[in-house]
Amino acid sequence: MRRFGKRVIAHRTLIQDICWRAGPIELLFLDAPKDTSSMLRTLRTFGPHLRPGESFLAVQDYLYFPAYQAAVALHRFRAQLQMTHIVQDGSTVAFRVNAPIVVPGEDVMPTAYRPLPPETIGRIWEELLGPLPARARERIALGQALHLHDAGHPERSRAFLARRELTRFQCDKIVSKWRLLTPTRPKLRRVLLEGVRRSCPDLARAIPRRSLGSRLARALRRYVWRRGAG
């Protein structure tokens, strides 16, 4: 960006505080929004400035399965957006804006997010994966398991993972993102580990058996117990 420094103005802000008053946007590139709330808040700000038939929306990490909520949030605008570009061996996807994008204020409120039934989640993912080539589907497909789990269907999530043969790429991502994936999803730990062991046993050895936090907690409990026993 150094070459274009004189043409670029950087602003430090929060998603909920961001605003735009500079007119129509030809290309909107999004990287920060990684969940439903932040994606909808961002589109509520910038959506009215995207011109149908002229503007493009590019989303970094659209295919990054731990951030599956960004893709799911965009799914509600599937009638307004037409997928045009997929970065090969990357996670970025671009769309042409074909109709106005309007996000009602109530849609960005926490009360707007209600768990979906498994059947609805399955339909959403069929429509998300349908237009993607095989290599792109491989990158985001495991997001369906996280979606099921986070929507309150842990058994469906574990069943989804148990019947899948993981690819080498997926195993590697699970291992490299293990600490990100499992702290808030303890019920998925075993089935994820079993999947990696089944499909890529050599990579399973790289998964830490216990996190540093759990080891410290156990050590603290032992210390307190010994002091009490003494």
C-alpha positions in Angstrom: 0.0 0.0 0.0 3.0 2.3 0.3 2.8 3.2 -3.4 -0.8 4.4 -2.9 -0.3 6.1 0.5 -1.3 9.5 -0.8 -4.6 8.1 -2.0 -5.5 6.1 1.1 -7.0 7.5 4.3 -7.0 5.1 7.3 -9.6 5.4 10.0 -9.4 3.6 13.3 -12.9 2.8 14.6 -15.2 0.1 15.8 -17.8 -1.7 13.6 -20.7 -0.3 15.6 -19.3 3.2 15.3 -18.3 3.2 11.7 -20.1 5.5 9.2 -19.9 6.5 5.5 -20.8 9.8 3.9 -18.6 9.8 0.9 -21.1 8.6 -1.7 -21.4 5.5 -3.9 -19.0 2.6 -3.4 -17.7 0.7 -6.4 -15.8 -2.0 -4.5 -16.4 -2.8 -0.8 -13.8 -5.2 0.6 -14.6 -6.6 4.1 -12.2 -8.4 6.4 -13.1 -7.4 9.9 -16.7 -8.8 10.1 -16.4 -12.5 11.1 -19.8 -13.1 12.8 -23.5 -12.4 12.1 -23.8 -9.3 14.1 -20.7 -7.5 12.8 -21.5 -8.5 9.2 -25.0 -7.1 9.4 -23.9 -4.0 11.2 -21.3 -3.4 8.5 -23.8 -4.0 5.7 -26.3 -1.7 7.3 -23.7 1.1 7.2 -22.3 0.5 3.7 -25.2 -1.4 1.9 -27.1 1.7 0.9 -24.0 3.0 -0.9 -23.6 -0.1 -3.1 -25.0 0.5 -6.5 -27.0 -2.3 -8.2 -25.3 -3.5 -11.4 -22.1 -1.5 -10.7 -20.8 -2.3 -7.2 -18.9 -5.4 -6.0 -18.6 -6.8 -2.5 -15.5 -8.9 -1.6 -15.4 -10.8 1.6 -12.1 -12.0 3.1 -12.4 -15.3 5.1 -15.8 -16.1 3.5 -14.5 -19.7 3.1 -12.8 -19.8 6.5 -14.9 -22.3 8.4 -14.3 -21.0 12.0 -15.9 -17.7 10.7 -18.8 -19.5 9.1 -21.2 -16.9 10.5 -20.1 -14.3 7.9 -21.1 -16.6 5.0 -24.4 -17.5 6.8 -25.2 -13.8 7.3 -24.6 -13.0 3.6 -26.9 -15.9 2.7 -29.9 -13.9 3.5 -28.9 -11.5 0.7 -28.6 -14.3 -1.9 -31.2 -12.7 -4.1 -29.3 -9.4 -4.2 -25.8 -10.8 -4.6 -24.3 -12.8 -7.5 -21.1 -14.7 -6.8 -18.5 -13.7 -9.4 -15.0 -14.5 -8.1 -13.4 -17.1 -5.8 -9.7 -16.7 -4.9 -8.0 -20.0 -5.8 -6.4 -21.6 -2.7 -7.7 -18.7 -0.6 -10.7 -17.7 1.4 -11.9 -14.6 -0.4 -15.1 -14.5 -2.4 -16.5 -11.6 -4.4 -20.1 -10.8 -5.4 -21.8 -8.4 -7.9 -24.5 -6.4 -6.2 -27.6 -6.8 -8.3 -30.2 -5.2 -6.0 -30.2 -2.8 -3.0 -28.9 -4.2 0.2 -31.0 -3.0 3.1 -30.5 -4.2 6.7 -33.3 -3.2 9.1 -32.2 -1.8 12.4 -33.9 -4.6 14.4 -31.8 -7.2 12.5 -28.6 -6.1 14.2 -30.0 -6.4 17.7 -29.0 -9.4 19.8 -32.7 -10.4 20.1 -32.9 -10.9 16.4 -30.7 -14.0 16.5 -32.8 -17.1 17.2 -31.6 -20.7 16.9 -32.6 -22.4 13.6 -33.9 -25.9 13.4 -31.5 -28.5 11.9 -33.5 -28.8 8.7 -33.3 -25.1 8.0 -29.5 -25.1 8.7 -29.1 -28.0 6.3 -31.0 -26.1 3.5 -28.9 -23.0 4.1 -25.7 -25.0 3.7 -26.9 -26.7 0.6 -27.5 -23.3 -0.9 -24.1 -22.0 0.4 -22.1 -24.9 -1.0 -24.0 -25.4 -4.2 -22.2 -22.7 -6.4 -18.8 -23.4 -4.9 -16.1 -25.5 -6.7 -14.8 -28.6 -4.8 -11.7 -26.9 -3.4 -13.7 -24.0 -2.1 -16.3 -26.3 -0.5 -13.5 -28.2 1.2 -12.5 -25.0 3.0 -15.9 -24.0 4.4 -17.8 -27.3 4.7 -17.0 -28.0 8.4 -18.7 -24.7 9.2 -22.0 -26.6 9.0 -20.9 -28.7 12.1 -20.1 -25.5 14.0 -23.4 -24.0 12.9 -25.4 -27.0 14.1 -23.5 -27.0 17.4 -23.8 -23.2 18.0 -27.6 -23.3 17.2 -28.2 -25.8 20.0 -28.0 -29.1 18.1 -24.8 -30.7 19.5 -25.9 -34.3 18.7 -26.6 -33.4 15.1 -23.3 -31.7 14.9 -21.4 -34.7 16.2 -23.3 -37.0 13.9 -22.5 -34.8 10.9 -18.8 -35.0 11.8 -18.8 -38.7 12.6 -20.0 -39.7 9.2 -17.5 -37.5 7.3 -14.1 -38.6 6.0 -11.9 -35.5 6.5 -9.5 -34.3 3.9 -5.9 -33.6 4.7 -6.6 -29.9 4.4 -9.5 -30.1 6.8 -7.4 -32.1 9.3 -4.6 -29.6 9.1 -7.1 -26.7 9.8 -8.6 -28.5 12.8 -5.2 -29.1 14.3 -3.9 -25.5 13.6 -7.1 -23.9 14.9 -7.7 -26.4 17.8 -7.5 -23.8 20.6 -9.9 -21.5 18.7 -12.4 -24.2 17.9 -12.8 -26.1 21.1 -12.8 -23.8 24.2 -16.5 -22.9 23.7 -17.4 -26.2 22.1 -16.2 -28.9 24.6 -18.7 -31.5 23.3 -17.1 -31.3 19.9 -13.6 -32.0 21.1 -13.8 -35.8 21.1 -15.5 -36.1 17.7 -13.1 -33.7 16.1 -10.2 -35.5 17.5 -11.6 -38.9 16.4 -12.1 -37.5 12.9 -8.5 -36.4 12.7 -7.3 -39.7 14.1 -9.4 -41.6 11.6 -8.5 -39.6 8.5 -5.0 -38.2 9.3 -3.5 -40.1 12.3 -0.1 -38.5 11.8 -1.6 -35.0 12.4 -3.6 -36.1 15.5 -0.4 -36.2 17.5 0.0 -32.5 17.1 -3.3 -31.8 19.0 -2.5 -30.7 22.6 -4.1 -33.2 25.0 -4.7 -30.4 27.5 -4.6 -26.7 27.1 -2.3 -24.6 29.3 -5.3 -23.1 31.1 -6.6 -26.6 32.1 -3.2 -27.7 33.3 -2.8 -24.6 35.4 -6.3 -25.1 36.9 -5.5 -28.7 37.8 -2.2 -27.7 39.3 -4.0 -25.0 41.4 -6.6 -27.4 42.6 -3.9 -29.9 43.7 -2.1 -27.1 45.5 -5.2 -26.0 47.4 -6.0 -29.6 48.2 -2.5 -30.2 49.6 -2.6 -27.1 51.7 -6.0 -28.1 53.1 -4.8 -31.6 53.8 -1.8 -30.3 55.5 
